[in-house]
Amino acid sequence: MEMHNVLQKQPDCEPKLSDGRKFSAVHGIQERPEPTPLFACFLKDALWKKQPIRVCVLSGPSRMRKKVMKYANKWRKAGLKFKFVKKGDKADIRITIDASEGSSSWSYIGSQARTIENSKPTMNLAIDEGMSEVYIRQTILHEMGHAIGLVHEHSSPASSIKFKPCQVYGYYKKSLNWSKETVDENVLKKYNSAECSTSSVHDSESIMHYEVPASCTEDGYSTPQNTDLSSLDRKTVAKAYPKDEHDRNKAKIASTSKCVLDRK
């Protein structure tokens, strides 16, 4: 079974909210009125306001670039509009493909990528041709999910997973050599409803959900390693990015913190 190394990387600089307050690294924002619920967990203010979303793959072999386009378009079929542009053109999402030693897959969350200098990537995919097609698909879909504003589904306010912290720390230390801080940020932390737009539905089949071993939960709850978009993933995107102008106005989401979610 292939494992996924997920890290959080802080931005080079922290932007400020319109009232001068700094964004927290991940969670420390002021409470806002709860928005209209969606099926999955979007970070507030992370939806792209205009489409098509311009995407550029900055580096990587031609075959891998084509795979990025192929699997990113699965999100497009769910309701999004992407426009792939050539290097040098203005792009909202800028992707590098680097699976060298020490690299990891990561993405800024949604439209927060707009705060990053145009010369810098907003996503990296640590994939290469030696990896299985399932792993490549899973990684691209997951990171593109972050790029359109989704956070990890197991961190959703709707999630009721009862993790056993000691077992979780041990599991990730043994399998991925993760630090306690990394596990806290990527597995055990939970968003509240003021930070996310979510419904009461926890989608255990979401591409944004980590595998959960039964040994890491108090009641033996477990989820498999998801490798494709779930039905609710598609419904979530269709609701968050509606084609109709009236519905788009209804789907607007308020303020957020800034974070980058990484996986390998």
Secondary structure as UniProt FT lines:
FT   TURN            18..19
FT   STRAND          42..43
FT   TURN            44..45
FT   STRAND          53..57
FT   HELIX           62..77
FT   TURN            78..79
FT   STRAND          82..84
FT   TURN            87..88
FT   STRAND          93..97
FT   TURN            101..102
FT   STRAND          105..108
FT   HELIX           110..115
FT   TURN            118..119
FT   STRAND          123..125
FT   TURN            129..130
FT   HELIX           133..147
FT   TURN            148..149
FT   HELIX           153..155
FT   TURN            157..158
FT   HELIX           165..176
FT   HELIX           180..183
FT   HELIX           184..188
FT   TURN            193..195
FT   STRAND          196..197
FT   TURN            204..205
FT   TURN            207..208
FT   HELIX           214..216
FT   TURN            218..219
FT   HELIX           231..240
FT   HELIX           245..250
FT   STRAND          260..263
//
